[in-house]
Amino acid sequence: MSQVVAKKNATKLADQLSKKTRFSKSEIESLIGMFRTLTRDKGEKMDRNKFRDVLHNTFDMTDDIIMDRIFRAFDRDSDSSINTEEWVEGLSVFLRGDLDEKMRYSFNVYDLNGDGFISREEMFSMLKSSLTKQLSEEDPDEGVKDLVELALKKMDIDHDSRVSFEDFKKAVGDEPLLLEAFGPCLPDKKACDAFTENYLHAKRCI
């Protein structure tokens, strides 16, 4: 009986979410099923560690700072866990968002303290975290500082030594590669295609 009720609830939730995400009802039902499997022992709440496991194992993400910020971007009610709706809505932007949605998402990921700006210090922290292994200089901090200055030159449109969302939007509009300027926060096409095929039973990422 409980399984019948759960299925009815999932169908009803899928119907609601299909109106505000980029997934079909059947795709949402698949995502709900995946979520329930992942959170079976957690009362249908996904904690930070489980979410990081998904990002690492499914989307090959490894950067601790970025993965923590992606968790916060999904956790819209800031209760330190992700519920079913947040899971589906977050994946809608993560996998299929248009450029405007992805710009807002990426900016929120990179705005580490949530003050509405990406500061020089935040850029340094993220770039150092994602690039230190690739920098061969004796003093990698200097290389990171150079990259921060380069990023500010390209993205700080109003020259106030920090990047607002308007700055970010203008810079990415002019040069889309800047969408992930401070570290990979979206899945690459290979990982997106694999997830879509394995879990959504579609042929490729849209």
N, C-alpha and C positions, 0 to 999 in steps of 0.2 A: 504493500500500500504506500509506504513512504517513497518508494522508487517512482510510483505513478505520480505522486504529488510533486516530487523533485523534477520529473520530466515536464509536467505542466508548467511549473514555475520557470523552468529553463526556456520553454517555448514562449511564454509570456515576456520574459526578459529579453529574449532574442528579438521579438517583435518590436519592443520599445527601442532597443539599441540599434536596430537596423535603420531607424529613422534619423539617427544622429551620428552614425559612423559610416565608414566606407566599406563595410562588410555586408554580405547577404545574410538572411536569417539562418540558412544552413551553415554558413561559415561561422557565424556567432555561436551557434549551438556546438560546433566543433571546438571553438575556443573555450566555451563554458565547460565542456567535458574535460578538456586539457587542464583547465584551472582547477577543477574539482579533484582531478587525479593528483595534481601537484600539491594540493592543500588538504588532502584527505584527513591528515592527523592534526590539522591546524584550525578546524572550524571554518573552512572556506575563507581564510585570511592568509595572504602571502606575506611572510616577513622578509626583511632585508636580505638575509642570507640565502633564502630560497630563490629570491629574485635575482641575486647576483649569480647564483648557479645557472639559472636560465640564460642570463646574458652571456656568461662565459661558455657554457656547453652548447648552446643553440646558436649564438651569434658571434662566438669567438672574441668576445670583448674581455680585456684584461686590466684596463686602467682603473685603479681603485677610486680615484676622485670622480671620474666621469660616471662610473657605475653607480656610485652613491647618489650623484645628482640625477641620473636617469630614474632611479627609484623615487626620488622626491618629486620628479616631474609627473610620474604615474600616480603617486600618492596625493591626490588633489585635496583630500580633507585633512592631510597632515596628521593622521593618527598612527603613523609608523607601521602601517600595513597596507596592502593593496587588496581591495575587494573585487568582486567579479566585474562590476561596472567599470571600475578604474582600469582593470586588466584589459577589457575589450576596447574601451575608449583610448587608452594609451597606445595599444597596438595599432589602432586605426591610424593614428598620426605616425607612429614609428615605422609602419610598413607601407602605408598608402597615402600619407598626408600630402596635400598640395604644397607648393613652395611657401605660401603664407603660413600655413600650419607648421611646417618644418622650421621656418625662421623663428617663429614664436617659441616653439619647443626648444630649439638649439640655444636661443638666447637665454631662456630660463635655466637650462642646464649649466651654461657658462657663467651666469650671474650667481656666484657661489654664496653670497650672503643675502641675496634676495632684495637688494636695495634699488633695483631698477637700472643698474649700470654694471658693465664689465670693467673693472679697474685694472690698472697696470699690475698690481699685486696678484689679482686673480689670474690674469693672463700668464704671469710668471709661474704660478703654482701649477696650472694645468699643463703648460708647455713643458715645464721641467719634468712633471710626472710622466708625460707621454713620450718625451723625446730623449731623456737622459741616456737611455741604453744605446741610442743611435749616435749620440754625440761623442766623438773620440778625443776632443780637446782635453788638455790637462785640467782646465777650469771650465767645465760645461756650463756653469752659471753665466759666464760671459756670452757664450753662444746663445743661451736662452734669452738673455737681456737684449741681444741684437734682434732676435726674432720678435720680441715684444715691441721694440721700437718700430720694426718694419710693419707689424700688425696695426699699430696705432697710426702710422703714416697712411695706411690704406683705408682704415676703418673709422678713425676719429674725425668725422666730417666737420664737426663744429670746434675742433681743436681745444677741448677742455681736458685732455689727458685721460679720458675714459670713453667708453663706448656705450651710448644709450641704445635703446631698441631702434629708434629712428636712424641712428648712425648705422647700426647693424643691417637694418632692412635695406638702406640705400646701397651699402657696400656689397651685400649679397646679390641685390638686384643687378648691380653692374658686373659682378664677378661671382657666379654661383658656387665656385669652388671654395669660397670663404665661408660657406654654410657650416663647415666643420673645421674652422680655422684653429680651434684650440683643443682639438682631440676628437677622435671618432665617437660620435654619440648616436649615429644611425647605422643600421645594418648595411653591409655592402650587398651588391646585387646577388652574389652567389649564395650568401646566407639567407637573404630574403626569399630567393627562389626556392631554396631547400625547405624553408619553413612553410612556405605557401603550398608546396607540393605534398609535404609530409603531413601537415596538420589541417590545411584548408582544402586539400584535394583539388587544387587548381594547378594549372601547368606552370605558371610563373608569377613572379611578383609584378603587380601593376605599376 
